[in-house]
């Protein structure tokens, strides 16, 4: 079946043999990246020994995430602060950008949560290999192992279960974020059709965008931090 792309189909998903490329998702993601980059540069240039209100607020947020990273990962937690903090900010902005008219949340597209999940899982496993070594990393997939007279014998029956468990973590991590943001959009659409876009939907959208979006961003970043801690423990 031939698909013709006309002037009105500019922001429709483009057919692809493996996945769908959604130009709107890419555009929204780049808007967020550019905004966060400008914000970071602006804040960096405005840092003062006697901070103002904005600097105090931002330092409080950074200190909170720094404490979370240290309490979860110990002494090496500070090294993961830039990653976890950046992950939270991007997911948070991706969740709440929909409250702005004519903007859409990139996390409503399943490709965005899956991509963020792959980055988080990749970071956790690479950290585990770097800290434990390849031998100890692979060995954990065969635990609990058999030990006969002090000799470690790999339990091949548990290896598939451990691999499936790791895959389950990844799937639940990405689809939890996608389901909550996509489901929130459906709720707003249904309620809007019932009350003809009067009164309730704007406040409902604001609530789901800010409150639920913030909670989901925090949960996602904390899951990434927890999986890294478990993998490197």
N, C-alpha and C positions, 0 to 999 in steps of 0.2 A: 504493500500500500504506500503510495507516494504521499509525502507530507510537504505542503507548500507553506512557507513562512512569509507572511505578509507584513505590512507595516504595523498591524495591531498585535502581532505575535512576538514582538521584540523581547518581552520579558517572560515568555513561556519557556519551559524546560526544553533543551535541545536533545533530540534522540541520540543516544550513544550506545554502542554494543555492550558496554559493561555497566555503566551507571548514567544517571541523568545530570547534566550540567545545568544548574539553575543560575542564570545571570543575575537575578535579583539577590540571591544569597551571596554571591561573590561580591556584588556591589555594596551590599550592606556590611559585609565583613570588612571590606577595605575602608569604608567610612569609619567604622569603629577603630580600626588599626591606626588610621591617620589621626583621628581625634585623640586617642590615647597617647600617641607619639607627641603631638603638639602639647597636650596637657603635661606630660612628663618633662618636656623641655622647658615649658613655662614655669613649672614649679621648681625645677632645678635652678633656674636663673634667679628665682625670687627667694631662695633660701636665705635666712637671716639668723644671726646669733640670738636675737630676741624675736621669736616667731610671732606672726600674726594669727588670726583665728583660723584661716585656711590651712596654714602650715601646722598648727597644733592639731587640727582635725585629721589631717593626713598622717602626721606622725603617730597619732593614736591608733589609726588603722594599721599602719606598718608595724607598730609595737605589738599589737594584738596578734597579727599573723606570725610575727617573730617568736612570740611566746608559744603559739600553737606548734610551730615547727620544732622548737627546742624541746617542748614537752613530749612530742611524738617521736622525734628522731634523735634526741639527745644532743651531744656536742656537734654533730654534723648537720643539725637542723638549719643553721644559718646558711649553709650552702644551697639549700633548696628553697629559701625564702623568695628569691626573684622568680623562680618558676611557679611556685604555688600562688604568689601574689599576682603575677601576670595572668595566670590561668583564671583566677577568680575575677579579675577586672574584665577580661575579655568575655567570659561567660555571662557575667552580670550585665555588661552593656548589651550583649547579644539578646538577653532576656527582656530587658526593659525598653529597648529602642522602639518597640512596637507601640508605646504610648504616644509617640510623636506621629502626627497625621502623615500619611503617605509613606511611612516606613514599616518594614516588616522584620520580624525577629529571625536572624539566621538560624537559631536553634530550632525553629519550626521545620527546618529541612533536616531530615535524618542524617544527611551527609556531614553536617557540622558536628553534632554530638559524637558521631562515629570517628571522625577525624581527631577530635579532641581526646577521645578515649584512647585511640591508637598512640597518640603522643604521650599520654599519661602512663599507659601500660609499658610502652617502650622505655620510658625513663625509669620506671620501677625495676624492670628486668635488667636493663643495662647497669643500673646502680648495684643490683644484687650480684651480677657477674663481676663487676669491678671490685666490690668489697670482699666477696667470698671466694672468687675464683671460679673457673668453668667447672672444675671437678666437683666441688662442693655444691654448686648451683644445680648441676644435673643430678647429683646424688639425692637431693631432696625430693625429686619426683618419684623416687622409689621407696620413700618412707611411708608408713613404718616398716622398716626392713627386718629381716630375720638375723639373729645373732647366735651362732652356734660356736661355743668355746671361744668367744671373743672375736670370731671372724664375721665380718659384715657381709651379708648375702642380700643382694637387691631383691625387693619384692615386686616382680614384674606385673602382678595383678593390680597393684595400686597406682602404677604409672598412668594408665589411661584415665583413672578416676581423678588423679591430681591435675592432669592436663584439661579434662573437662571442667574441673572446678575453676581453673584459671580462665578458661573461655567464658564460663558463666559469670565471673566477676566483670569481665570486659563488656559482655552483652548487657548485663543489668545496669552497669554504670552509664552506658550511652543511652539506652532506651528509657531509663528513668527520666533523664533530662528531656529527651525528645517527647516522651508521652505527656509530661506535665505541661510543657510549653504549648505543644500542639493541642492538647486537651483544653487548655485555657482559652485558646483561640476559638475552638468549637463552641465552648460554653458562651462566650461573648456573642458569637454569631447567632446561636439559637435564641438567646435572651433578646438580642436586638430585633430579630424577626418577630418575636412575640409582642414587644412593646413599641415597635416602629421607631427604634433608635431614639427614644425620648427618655431623658432622665437617668435611668439606671445604667444602661450600657457604658457611658463614659466613666462613671464612678467604678463600675465593675472592672472595666479595662484598666483603670488606674490602679485599683487594688491588686489585680492579678499581675499586672506588669511590675509594680514596685515590690510588693510584699512577697508574692510567690516567686518572682524572678530572683529576688535577693536570696531567699531561702534555698532555691535550687542551685544557684551559683555557689553558695557556701557549702552545700552538701556535696556538689561535684568536686570542688577543690579539696575538701576534707577527705573524700574517698580516694582521690589521687594521692594525697599525703599518707593516708592509712595504708594503702596498697604498697607504697614505697617502703613504709616502715616494716610491714610484714615481710616483704621480699628481702629486705636487707638485715632482718633481725637474726 
